[in-house]
Amino acid sequence: MFTMGGVGPAAADGGPHRTTAIGAGLTALTATTAGGNRCASCHRAHTAQGVNLLKQAQPALCYSCHNGSGGDADVVDGVMSTDDVPLQALRGGGFEYALIDGANAFKTMGTVPGAHGLPVASEAVPVLAAGVAVTSKHAIDGVAQGTMWGNGAISADVAMPGKTGVTLECGSCHDPHGNGNYRILRPVPNDAGTAAVITSAVGVTPVTYGAGVVPVNIPDVPRYQADGKTSISKVYTTTDYWSVNNRQVPTTTGGALAVAGDGTTDGFITNVAAWCTTCHTRYYAPSGSAGVSSGDKVFTYRHASANSSKEGVSRPNCIQCHVAHGSNVAMGSKAAAVPFPGQVTTGANGTLGSTDAGYGDSKLLRVNDRGTCVMCHNV
């Protein structure tokens, strides 16, 4: 009765998040074929309390597992616990708490010359022993309306810093049925793109995307080693928030796993910036963008964000500076006085005011204040 009608434990590679598509030659709709046994974990045919016949609305439905009571990954508290190792820090932080020790991030300059003749640096962002309340997060309650900063085409209008009135929920970014992508990420998150639409086919199902948005598929960690027998346990945690690469991910879909130091990129680093900027379109910037005007009134000069370095650390990529779910790092002094894009306010004497909602927001960063800049730049 428990497995048929309730929400059982949702392990990283199990639970209800496996595709329910019927494979060729399969006729029985069972849990081992097309997932018929898993539908009841989330859906009710006649007594649904959420849209799409969900037992309850998001994020409450997702939290029924991912708050530490069911699935291993507790995205509320930013931790993952297993029978063997409890309370490891989730790579993406958490929506209410996170374990990012941004106050004790460090950078040690070595004596061996590296790029441009500079000493080789060793950086790290430690993990806290207990979670601290977040200071910024992606709002995923499905109710709060926010701004998708940088969404849209390059614009000369300062009144267009992004797409307003956006509501997000867990399913905006993740496909609850599973799709074979990294972290079951949707190729294009809901509400991405601009007003006009184009239609593209994914498999056999027509999907509507925002104008100019190209679907991004990040290859998932394979279930087995090359021998086809030895299973691979996916790693969702970190012991250093400055190390952001994922060597478990193939270089391309179906390709071989990358090996550290072999000169190849991993599929996560190669694709994640493109994925983030399906929503934050104007943030996507190649090397050299800091010195070339984009023509945009708000996002005129932009830090490079699209590097796909094989090391996946100390390189300009969206994920190098920011976490996905929520950050607990603190902003002080001048770092706390940075407003949201296009919303600078001024006082009577021309100084920055303090009424803007962006003031003090940690903007999903990994290091306190703007220490994330110093982690790369030896200033």
Sequence and secondary structure as in RCSB ss.txt:
>XXXX:A:sequence
MFTMGGVGPAAADGGPHRTTAIGAGLTALTATTAGGNRCASCHRAHTAQGVNLLKQAQPALCYSCHNGSGGDADV
VDGVMSTDDVPLQALRGGGFEYALIDGANAFKTMGTVPGAHGLPVASEAVPVLAAGVAVTSKHAIDGVAQGTMWG
NGAISADVAMPGKTGVTLECGSCHDPHGNGNYRILRPVPNDAGTAAVITSAVGVTPVTYGAGVVPVNIPDVPRYQ
ADGKTSISKVYTTTDYWSVNNRQVPTTTGGALAVAGDGTTDGFITNVAAWCTTCHTRYYAPSGSAGVSSGDKVFT
YRHASANSSKEGVSRPNCIQCHVAHGSNVAMGSKAAAVPFPGQVTTGANGTLGSTDAGYGDSKLLRVNDRGTCVM
CHNV
>XXXX:A:secstr
 HHHHS     TT TT S     TT    STTTT TTTGGGTB SSS  BGGGBSS TTHHHHTTTTTTSSSEET
TTTEE  SSS  EEETTB SSEEEE GGG EEEEEEEE GGG EEEEEE  EEEEEEE SEE   BSS  EEEET
 SS  S TT SEEEEE  BHHHHB TT  SBGGGB SS TT S SSEEEEEETTEEEEEETT      B   SB 
TTSSSB     EES TT    TTSBSSTT  B  TTSS   HHHHHHHHHHTTTSGGG   TTGGGS  S SSS 
S    B   SS SSS BHHHHB SSEE     GGGGG   TT   B TTSSB S STTTT  TTBSSSTTHHHHH
HS  
